[in-house]
Amino acid sequence: MTQKVKDKDPRQRILTACVKMFIERGFRATTMQDIIREAGGSAGGF
């Protein structure tokens, strides 16, 4: 039996998405929806 392994844990995906969006859009222009979309999650997961 094989088990899927995620490339990054959820916390790391969120932090990576935050940094990327802050660099691209700036802190004030980045929304939670931007971060969620970039991290590949859902609003309910936060």
PLY file of the C-alpha trace (Angstrom):
ply
format ascii 1.0
element vertex 46
property float x
property float y
property float z
element edge 45
property int vertex1
property int vertex2
end_header
0.00 0.00 0.00
1.38 3.40 -0.96
0.78 6.64 0.85
0.66 10.07 -0.76
3.14 12.52 0.66
2.46 16.22 0.33
5.37 18.29 -0.86
4.92 20.81 1.99
2.90 20.91 5.14
-0.05 23.34 5.18
1.73 25.87 7.40
4.71 26.04 5.08
2.46 26.43 2.01
0.69 29.37 3.67
3.92 31.07 4.73
5.41 30.63 1.27
2.25 32.05 -0.32
2.33 35.04 2.07
5.91 35.91 1.24
5.31 35.57 -2.49
2.17 37.72 -2.44
3.74 40.38 -0.21
6.65 40.67 -2.63
4.42 40.78 -5.70
1.55 42.95 -4.42
2.80 44.54 -1.22
1.57 43.99 2.32
-1.39 46.38 2.17
-2.63 45.19 -1.21
-2.54 41.47 -0.38
-5.84 39.96 0.74
-6.54 36.71 2.56
-8.22 35.48 -0.62
-4.98 36.09 -2.53
-3.04 34.03 0.00
-5.62 31.24 0.05
-5.63 31.05 -3.76
-1.83 31.02 -3.93
-1.50 28.40 -1.18
-4.05 26.17 -2.91
-6.33 25.92 0.09
-9.84 26.89 1.00
-11.19 29.58 3.29
-12.62 26.90 5.56
-9.14 25.48 6.04
-7.96 28.60 7.80
0 1
1 2
2 3
3 4
4 5
5 6
6 7
7 8
8 9
9 10
10 11
11 12
12 13
13 14
14 15
15 16
16 17
17 18
18 19
19 20
20 21
21 22
22 23
23 24
24 25
25 26
26 27
27 28
28 29
29 30
30 31
31 32
32 33
33 34
34 35
35 36
36 37
37 38
38 39
39 40
40 41
41 42
42 43
43 44
44 45
